[in-house]
Amino acid sequence: MLSPKMNDALNEQINREMYSAYLYMSMSNQCSEMGLKGFANWFMVQYHEEMYHAMKFYEYIGRQGGKISLKAIAEPAATFASPLDMMTRTLEHEQFITQSINSLMETAIAEKDHATQIFLQWYVTEQVEEEENDNDIIAQLKLVQESPHGLMMIDRDLAGRATTVPTDFSKGVESAAKAGG
């Protein structure tokens, strides 16, 4: 059973994850408009991951007897200066999400909610991976600077990224994950 404080905090995280999905969808759209299909793909994979994260929270609250409270999702930025700008903003946003997950963990510890601590551990690990991936791409973009050839090589690499999370949540995220998508 979730405490009211934990329940509210987890509902706020659903909103943050949904905003993350919106942000990456917006970035994907601009990349498509710029002709950077690989970057567009990378951001769309991020979109799917964030939707999966939101659904995991949604289902966890329900399994723990909590109350779902969906809130309005803020409108993300629609234009960005460059792929480097997008990736820098992505890293900054993921660092914000990391802080949010850490805060959730602190709340779970304070509430002596061991089940939620275990649940959140997956997100703690996930955020390490998210920030590492962003830092790697930022380093590559800084290395190639303004080189169109270098940018196209990175774009080609990012085109190969595949969605590794389930995208059909009709039977729940846990069932979809076990079924392999």
C-alpha positions in Angstrom: 0.0 0.0 0.0 1.3 3.4 -1.0 1.3 6.3 1.5 -0.5 9.4 0.2 2.9 11.2 -0.1 4.4 8.4 -2.1 1.3 8.1 -4.2 1.4 11.8 -5.1 5.1 11.7 -5.9 4.7 8.7 -8.2 1.8 10.4 -10.0 4.0 13.5 -10.5 6.6 11.2 -12.1 4.1 9.9 -14.6 3.7 13.5 -15.7 7.4 14.0 -16.0 7.8 10.8 -18.0 5.0 11.9 -20.3 6.5 15.3 -20.8 9.8 13.6 -21.6 8.0 11.6 -24.4 6.5 14.9 -25.7 9.9 16.5 -25.7 11.6 13.7 -27.6 8.7 13.6 -30.1 9.2 17.3 -30.7 12.9 16.8 -31.2 12.3 13.9 -33.5 10.0 16.0 -35.6 12.5 18.8 -36.0 15.2 16.3 -37.0 12.9 14.9 -39.6 12.3 18.4 -41.0 16.1 18.9 -41.1 16.6 15.7 -43.1 18.4 14.0 -40.2 16.5 10.7 -40.2 18.9 9.0 -37.9 18.6 11.6 -35.2 14.8 11.5 -35.7 14.9 7.8 -35.2 17.0 8.1 -32.0 14.6 10.6 -30.5 11.6 8.5 -31.5 13.2 5.5 -29.7 13.6 7.8 -26.7 9.9 8.7 -27.0 8.9 5.0 -26.8 11.2 4.5 -23.8 9.6 7.4 -21.9 6.1 6.1 -22.7 7.2 2.7 -21.3 8.6 4.4 -18.2 5.3 6.3 -17.6 3.3 3.1 -18.1 5.5 1.3 -15.6 4.7 3.9 -13.0 1.1 3.9 -13.9 0.7 0.2 -13.5 2.8 0.1 -10.3 0.6 2.6 -8.6 -2.4 0.5 -9.5 -0.8 -2.7 -8.3 0.0 -1.1 -5.0 -3.6 0.0 -4.4 -2.8 3.7 -5.2 -4.9 6.3 -7.0 -3.9 7.4 -10.4 -4.1 11.2 -10.9 -3.2 12.3 -14.4 -2.2 15.9 -14.8 -1.9 18.2 -17.9 1.3 17.8 -19.8 3.3 20.9 -20.5 4.0 21.9 -24.1 7.7 21.2 -25.0 9.9 23.5 -27.1 9.3 23.0 -30.8 12.5 24.5 -32.2 16.1 23.8 -31.4 19.3 25.4 -32.7 21.1 22.3 -33.8 21.5 18.6 -33.1 24.1 19.5 -30.4 21.5 21.9 -28.8 19.0 19.0 -28.8 21.4 16.6 -27.2 22.6 19.1 -24.7 19.0 19.8 -23.7 18.4 16.0 -23.6 21.2 15.5 -21.2 20.0 18.4 -19.0 16.5 17.0 -19.0 17.7 13.5 -18.2 19.7 14.9 -15.3 16.5 16.5 -14.0 14.8 13.1 -14.3 17.7 11.5 -12.4 17.2 14.1 -9.6 13.5 13.3 -9.7 14.1 9.5 -9.4 16.6 10.2 -6.6 13.9 12.3 -4.8 11.4 9.5 -5.2 13.9 7.0 -3.7 14.4 9.4 -0.7 10.6 9.6 -0.3 10.4 5.8 -0.4 13.1 5.5 2.2 11.5 8.1 4.5 8.1 6.3 4.1 9.8 3.0 4.8 8.3 1.8 1.5 10.6 -1.1 0.6 8.5 -2.3 -2.3 8.8 1.1 -4.0 12.5 1.3 -3.3 12.9 -2.0 -5.1 10.7 -0.8 -8.0 12.7 2.5 -8.3 16.0 0.7 -8.4 15.4 -0.2 -12.1 15.0 3.6 -12.8 18.1 4.5 -10.9 20.1 2.1 -13.2 18.2 3.3 -16.3 19.2 6.9 -15.6 22.9 6.1 -15.5 22.5 4.6 -18.9 20.5 7.5 -20.2 23.1 10.1 -19.2 26.0 8.0 -20.5 24.4 7.7 -23.9 23.7 11.4 -24.1 27.2 12.3 -23.1 28.6 9.9 -25.7 26.6 11.6 -28.5 27.4 15.1 -27.2 31.1 14.2 -27.3 30.8 12.9 -30.9 29.0 16.1 -32.0 31.6 18.3 -30.4 34.3 16.3 -32.1 32.9 16.8 -35.6 31.9 20.4 -34.8 30.4 21.9 -37.9 31.5 19.1 -40.3 28.5 18.0 -42.5 30.3 14.7 -43.2 30.8 14.1 -39.5 27.2 14.9 -38.7 26.0 12.6 -41.5 28.2 9.8 -40.0 26.6 10.2 -36.6 23.2 10.4 -38.2 23.8 7.1 -40.0 24.9 5.5 -36.7 21.8 6.8 -34.9 19.5 5.4 -37.6 20.4 1.9 -36.4 19.0 2.3 -33.0 16.0 0.1 -32.4 13.2 0.3 -29.9 14.0 -2.3 -27.2 10.9 -1.6 -25.0 7.4 -2.9 -25.7 5.2 -0.4 -27.5 1.8 -2.2 -27.1 0.6 -1.7 -23.5 -2.9 -3.1 -24.1 -2.1 -6.1 -21.8 0.1 -4.1 -19.5 3.8 -3.3 -19.6 4.9 -6.4 -17.6 3.1 -8.8 -19.9 4.4 -6.9 -23.0 7.9 -7.1 -21.7 7.7 -10.8 -21.0 6.3 -11.3 -24.5 9.2 -9.5 -26.0 7.4 -6.4 -27.2 
